[in-house]
Amino acid sequence: MKILLTGGAGYIGSHAAIALLDGGHKVTVIDNLSTGNKKLIPPSANFVNCNINDVTTISQILQKEKFDALMHFAGYIEVEESVSNPKKYFDNNTKNSKILFDTCIKNNLKNIIFSSTAAAYGNPANSEPIKESTDLKPINPYGESKIQSEIYLKENSQCNFIILRYFNVAGADPKMRSGLISKKATHLIKIASEVAVGKRKDITIFGNDYPTPDGTAIRDYIHVSDLADVHVKAVEYLVSKQQSNIINCGYGKGFSVKDVLKIVNQVNDKPISIKNGDRRAGDPSMLVSNVSKLHSLFDWQPKYNNLSFIVKTSIDWEKKLLNY
Ligand SMILES: NC(=O)c1ccc[n+]([C@@H]2O[C@H](COP(=O)([O-])OP(=O)(O)OC[C@H]3O[C@@H](n4cnc5c(N)ncnc54)[C@H](O)[C@@H]3O)[C@@H](O)[C@H]2O)c1
């Protein structure tokens, strides 16, 4: 298949590009490098440096080449920044996404895979694993900006879509072809890995008083290469079946912050320095996915469903970044 992939210079988009290319598909990456890094784009992908709202350039690409599907990863992802500057998030994640979807549909590219997020669910009232049918109640502009794009797809009868709602994405390509570069990253495993390689002095646990067994927040961590494989399955499904759907992406198992840090200390040569801090505003106590739909719809089995392996690839990538 031929895939048009936005955000391929970013963390998850670059891993999806690798998975597609490894699977024998062709990939054209669109990225404006606003938060991405050109080095993450696989050398065998075509690359066009432009904004997703550049109707002229993207129409030209679509008229020149016939793609089977769009995979749309490009966007801004910092929750705290979205609170201080919501307009930036609605402009890029919602407005620009709509322009991109319209450009594709107008040029007859009607199969769309969209990166959404567990932030769409907000702070669910009960501690059950979250189903796709759970009410969407985002508690920050980032989550809302992604839901607005979801709604646009759901209300647009001219396209087929698969919306993938990611839980906590972590780790790096086991062959070290890509990983997370962002300097502003707030991801727990990324920060712990930076401490492990000496880039940071310590890591803070935000909140010890959540209603969880050890008092720290629980999340569902999925290895980025497994998530990338889900995209390959999703696009194969969408193109062959032409059926729209919304699917949670996680492993369906929760780990607390303390669980994660314990594993970091097992994987790392020496223990990392850990501080205790207050809760951060808006952090839910527990976000774990119900993955029944993911497993029933796609013929997909995770390869890296092992937190030690996730942490190891993350630390190895951080070591690689020291000389990047
Ligand atoms: N990282 C996570 O844990 C996570 C969790 C849930 C959902 N998501 C979603 O996954 C997607 C990818 O996230 P990521 O972590 O890879 O982020 P990232 O910041 O690493 O990558 C985003 C990429 O999009 C590009 N980009 C942004 N705006 C653009 C525009 N207007 N035109 C062209 N390119 C643009 C950036 O340069 C960057 O390369 C996002 O849509 C995000 O909402 C991420």
The ligand as a Tripos MOL2 file, in Angstrom:
@<TRIPOS>MOLECULE
LIG
   44    48     1     0     0
SMALL
NO_CHARGES

@<TRIPOS>ATOM
      1 N1          3.0190   10.6610   22.7150 N.am      1 LIG1
      2 C1          1.9780   10.1620   23.3350 C.2       1 LIG1
      3 O1          2.1070    9.5670   24.4290 O.2       1 LIG1
      4 C2          0.6000   10.2650   22.7230 C.ar      1 LIG1
      5 C3         -0.4930    9.7520   23.4290 C.ar      1 LIG1
      6 C4         -1.7610    9.8440   22.8580 C.ar      1 LIG1
      7 C5         -1.9260   10.4100   21.5960 C.ar      1 LIG1
      8 N2         -0.8530   10.9120   20.9330 N.ar      1 LIG1
      9 C6         -1.0730   11.5090   19.5950 C.3       1 LIG1
     10 O2         -0.1420   10.9360   18.6980 O.3       1 LIG1
     11 C7          0.2440   11.8880   17.7000 C.3       1 LIG1
     12 C8          1.7500   11.9060   17.5930 C.3       1 LIG1
     13 O3          2.3180   12.2360   18.8440 O.3       1 LIG1
     14 P1          3.8850   12.2250   19.0830 P.3       1 LIG1
     15 O4          4.1140   11.8650   20.4920 O.co2     1 LIG1
     16 O5          4.5590   11.4420   18.0170 O.co2     1 LIG1
     17 O6          4.2070   13.7800   18.9160 O.3       1 LIG1
     18 P2          5.5170   14.4830   18.2900 P.3       1 LIG1
     19 O7          5.4940   15.8960   18.7670 O.co2     1 LIG1
     20 O8          6.7220   13.6630   18.5510 O.co2     1 LIG1
     21 O9          5.2110   14.4310   16.7350 O.3       1 LIG1
     22 C9          4.3050   15.3010   16.0990 C.3       1 LIG1
     23 C10         4.8870   15.6360   14.7350 C.3       1 LIG1
     24 O10         3.9440   16.4510   14.0210 O.3       1 LIG1
     25 C11         4.6360   17.5240   13.3920 C.3       1 LIG1
     26 N3          3.6670   18.6130   13.2380 N.ar      1 LIG1
     27 C12         2.9760   19.2510   14.2150 C.ar      1 LIG1
     28 N4          2.1500   20.1660   13.6750 N.ar      1 LIG1
     29 C13         2.3070   20.0940   12.3240 C.ar      1 LIG1
     30 C14         1.7020   20.7630   11.2210 C.ar      1 LIG1
     31 N5          0.7820   21.7120   11.4030 N.pl3     1 LIG1
     32 N6          2.0960   20.4380    9.9700 N.ar      1 LIG1
     33 C15         3.0460   19.4620    9.7750 C.ar      1 LIG1
     34 N7          3.6310   18.7890   10.7740 N.ar      1 LIG1
     35 C16         3.2730   19.1020   12.0430 C.ar      1 LIG1
     36 C17         5.7840   17.8420   14.3150 C.3       1 LIG1
     37 O11         6.8630   18.4960   13.6750 O.3       1 LIG1
     38 C18         6.1830   16.4380   14.8080 C.3       1 LIG1
     39 O12         7.1470   15.8540   13.9570 O.3       1 LIG1
     40 C19        -0.3850   13.2160   18.1280 C.3       1 LIG1
     41 O13        -1.4960   13.4490   17.3060 O.3       1 LIG1
     42 C20        -0.8050   12.9950   19.5650 C.3       1 LIG1
     43 O14        -1.9730   13.7340   19.8820 O.3       1 LIG1
     44 C21         0.3980   10.8600   21.4700 C.ar      1 LIG1
@<TRIPOS>BOND
     1     1     2 1
     2     2     3 2
     3     2     4 1
     4     4     5 ar
     5     4    44 ar
     6     5     6 ar
     7     6     7 ar
     8     7     8 ar
     9     8     9 1
    10     8    44 ar
    11     9    10 1
    12     9    42 1
    13    10    11 1
    14    11    12 1
    15    11    40 1
    16    12    13 1
    17    13    14 1
    18    14    15 2
    19    14    16 1
    20    14    17 1
    21    17    18 1
    22    18    19 2
    23    18    20 1
    24    18    21 1
    25    21    22 1
    26    22    23 1
    27    23    24 1
    28    23    38 1
    29    24    25 1
    30    25    26 1
    31    25    36 1
    32    26    27 ar
    33    26    35 ar
    34    27    28 ar
    35    28    29 ar
    36    29    30 ar
    37    29    35 ar
    38    30    31 1
    39    30    32 ar
    40    32    33 ar
    41    33    34 ar
    42    34    35 ar
    43    36    37 1
    44    36    38 1
    45    38    39 1
    46    40    41 1
    47    40    42 1
    48    42    43 1
@<TRIPOS>SUBSTRUCTURE
     1 LIG1         1 GROUP 0 **** ****
